[in-house]
Amino acid sequence: MRFRRDTEDSSIPTIDLIPMLTVMMGVLAFFVVISVSLGSEQLIEVDLPPEPSEDTPIAEDSVKEAFIVEMDASGQQILNGQPINPEQLIAEMEAYLNSTQESIVYLVPSRELPYEQVMRFLGDMRSVGGDRVSLALEDKEDTAD
């Protein structure tokens, strides 16, 4: 069986660029929307402490005088084991931070809380204490006991 080629239909096929340009414009619009939406988010800088080594002694004075604010699973703020309202917490934080320049406030949230709620509360605390407010997490081993 032999196939015959027509010489009249052997013209060079044309490529229609309009669908390709439409796809490229859609991809460009997608990246523009993503870059604009990601650029408008506010970030909270978190400085992680250096890895503890065996040579680094733990200062017991800083542990005894620590100002630890806990958040339970319902979002209630707890200071020294007692529930506290936000206005009292702000007053206590200001008094504590004004006592010494080396004082640091720690926020220990419950692991059940949503990330957004914890970061919003940390931002509120940082508006009072600045970079002297830190996020602290409990080890999973400690919570199992």
C-alpha positions in Angstrom: 0.0 0.0 0.0 1.5 3.2 -1.1 0.5 6.6 0.1 0.5 9.5 -2.1 1.5 13.0 -1.0 -0.2 15.9 -2.4 2.2 18.7 -3.2 -0.5 21.2 -3.0 -1.2 20.6 0.8 2.5 20.6 1.8 2.4 24.3 2.8 4.0 25.3 6.1 1.5 25.1 9.0 0.8 28.4 10.8 0.9 28.8 14.6 -1.8 30.8 16.1 -0.2 32.9 18.9 -3.4 34.3 20.4 -4.2 31.3 22.7 -0.5 31.2 23.9 -0.7 35.0 24.7 -3.9 34.5 26.6 -2.4 31.8 28.8 0.7 33.9 29.4 -1.4 36.9 30.4 -3.3 34.7 32.9 -0.1 33.4 34.4 1.3 37.0 34.7 -1.9 38.2 36.4 -1.7 35.3 38.8 1.8 36.2 39.9 1.0 39.9 40.2 -2.0 39.1 42.5 0.1 36.7 44.6 3.1 39.2 44.9 0.8 42.0 45.9 -1.1 40.0 48.5 2.1 38.6 50.1 3.7 41.9 50.2 1.0 43.5 52.3 1.2 41.0 55.3 2.8 42.3 58.5 5.6 40.1 59.8 6.6 39.7 63.4 10.3 39.2 63.8 11.2 36.5 66.2 14.8 36.3 67.4 15.5 32.7 68.4 17.9 32.2 71.2 21.3 30.6 70.5 21.6 26.8 71.1 22.5 26.1 74.7 25.9 24.5 75.1 27.4 22.7 78.1 29.7 25.6 78.8 26.8 28.1 79.0 25.6 28.4 82.6 21.9 29.1 83.2 21.4 32.3 85.2 19.2 31.4 88.1 18.3 35.0 88.8 16.7 35.4 85.4 14.6 32.2 85.9 13.4 33.3 89.3 12.4 36.8 88.1 10.8 35.6 84.8 7.5 37.3 83.9 5.6 34.5 82.2 2.2 35.0 80.6 0.4 31.9 79.7 -2.6 31.4 77.4 -4.8 28.4 78.0 -6.8 26.6 75.3 -9.7 29.0 75.6 -7.4 32.1 75.1 -7.5 33.2 78.7 -4.4 35.0 79.9 -2.8 33.6 83.0 -0.1 35.4 85.1 1.6 33.4 87.9 -1.2 30.8 87.9 -3.9 33.4 88.2 -6.3 34.5 85.4 -5.8 38.2 84.6 -7.6 40.6 82.3 -5.7 42.4 79.5 -5.8 45.9 81.2 -4.2 44.5 84.4 -1.7 42.5 82.3 -0.6 45.6 80.5 -0.1 47.5 83.8 1.8 44.6 85.3 4.0 44.3 82.2 4.9 48.0 82.2 5.8 47.9 85.9 7.9 44.8 85.4 9.7 46.1 82.3 10.4 49.5 83.9 12.0 47.7 87.0 15.2 46.7 85.1 16.5 46.9 81.6 17.4 43.2 81.4 13.8 42.0 82.2 12.0 39.9 79.6 8.4 38.9 79.3 7.6 35.4 78.0 4.4 34.3 76.3 3.7 30.6 76.7 0.6 29.7 74.6 -1.3 26.5 74.6 -0.6 24.2 71.7 -4.4 24.0 70.9 -4.7 27.8 70.2 -4.8 28.9 66.6 -1.5 30.4 65.3 -3.2 33.7 64.3 -4.6 34.3 67.8 -1.2 33.7 69.4 0.6 36.0 66.9 -2.0 38.7 67.4 -1.6 38.6 71.2 2.2 38.5 70.8 1.9 41.6 68.6 -0.2 43.3 71.3 2.3 42.5 73.9 5.2 43.7 71.8 3.4 47.1 71.4 3.8 47.4 75.1 7.2 45.8 75.7 8.9 46.0 72.3 11.7 43.5 71.6 11.8 42.5 75.3 8.7 40.2 74.7 9.5 36.7 73.6 7.5 33.7 72.5 8.2 30.5 74.5 7.0 27.0 74.0 6.9 24.1 76.4 8.5 20.8 75.4 6.1 18.1 74.5 7.8 15.9 77.1 7.0 18.3 79.9 3.3 18.4 79.0 2.9 14.6 78.9 3.7 14.3 82.7 
